[in-house]
Amino acid sequence: MGIADDLMQGLGMSDPVLRLGVTGLSRAGKTVFITSLVANLLDRGRMAALRAAADGSLKAAWLQPQPDDTVPRFDYERHLAAMTGPDPHWPEGTRHVSQLRLSLRVQPRGLIAGWRGQQVLHLDIVDYPGEWLLDLRLMEKDFDQWSQEVLDRMAGRPGAETFRAALAATDPGRFDETAAQALAAAYTSHLHRARDAGWSDCTPGRFLMPGELEGSPALTFTPLPHEMRATPLGREFARRFGAYKARVVKPFFRDHFARIDRQVVLMDVLGAIHAGPPAVEDMRRAMADILGAFRPGRAGWLAQLLGARRVGRILFAATKADHLHHIQHPRLTAITAAMLREARDRADFSGARTEAMSIASLRTTTEEMIRQDGEELPAVRGTLMDGRQAAFYPGELPANPAELLVPASQGAARWLDGDYAIMDFAPAPGTLRPGDGPPHIRLDRAAEFLIGDRL
């Protein structure tokens, strides 16, 4: 939706549009979340906690043509077929911005129901890679600041020593494109290995998902130590860093991110816990730092009329709750809320409503008790990626989140009092009953928080 549409909406000349941004870091489940959310809004049999669905005021939902001709359409049908077909498997992850419009026909409740007819709300769901979200923080940094921060936190991450060796072998006294490309390749390899090992803060994000920019000068730079920044190599890398911000990051913010009304941030908290204290602290710091890019708070009427939106509600959702027995879900939610305390305080102070929640967009397991070493343990059972069935107890999350967050903030290398495991489950085969969307955990509660007030 462009500025003209914003003006028409502000003047009451068109049906209202609510733009919902969905992002998260790698493997958090953005594609699955959007697919399951849309399927469960179309067939609402499993959406009891969405009040408009439960009381019948949400009369109908249907997909509309893509409203923006320049943005790819989210491939909902193909993703749903992958998740729920005869050979269920996980759909491909997010690699670019995409969008989908779902229209909802609602009968207003309360005193106005008698004289006001049914209304239509267009829900525009905008999907974008979380790696790009981290880049928004670069807008407030110069090359020196970014270089120092990256190099300071690089120690101990996979591939860091290989990159530092490449730095040491580079002559900064002259700029050579071949040498610059080799250095950028070593840094990009480090970013990929760090992300795969569970680290969240891996910038620039387009190095991980370059798309049409692969091999361009805008993606051929690296952080440099202080003694190399005033050299010909340093000056050229600083120029390219500035070009990256101006020509890659800023247009993304202007064209997509700045017009979001509601936001979902999906987090693989269990994966970070499994990776260890440094990964947990890295995720906590990354999520706290990027919240400022959401411009949280309520926009005034004039700002709304001119299209200058602010995010009014932000949901921080820990995904893969189906990997835990339900008795541990409150602990996962509490850990997520505690990790995001700084970020949530910033948003709440600005007037935005925030919520932490543990969800499973597509439930892949059933629950059972297993006996191990003479003890009954709450476990989950599902189909592993290789097709085998397995019952799984991941370990007991602490009742007090500080038992994880304090050692993480103090730089502990590993957990002293527990070992937290994860497994990769495949989508479970099954047949959906008419009127039911895919099985989930708390997706209806997430929808109520995000869009319930507009229904």
Secondary structure, DSSP 8 states (H G I E B T S, - for coil): --HHHHHHHHTT-S--EEEEEEEESTTS-HHHHHHHHHHHHHSBTT-TTSHHHHTT-EEEEEEE--S-TTS-B--HHHHHHHHHSSS--------S-EEEEEEEEE---GGGGGTS--EEEEEEEEE--HHHHHHGGGGG--HHHHHHHHHHH-TTSTTHHHHHHHHHT--TTS--HHHHHHHHHHHHHHHHHHHHTT----SSGGGTS-GGGTTSGGG------GGGTTSHHHHHHHHHHHHHIIIIIHHHHHHTGGG-SEEEEEE-HHHHHHH-HHHHHHHHHHHHHHGGGG-BS---HHHHHTT---B-EEEEEE--GGGS-GGGHHHHHHHHHHHTHHHHHHHHHTT-EEEEEE-BSS--EEEEEEEETTEEEEEEEEEBTTS-EEEE------SSTHHHHHHHHTT-SS-SS-------B--------TTB----BSHHHHHHHHHGGG-
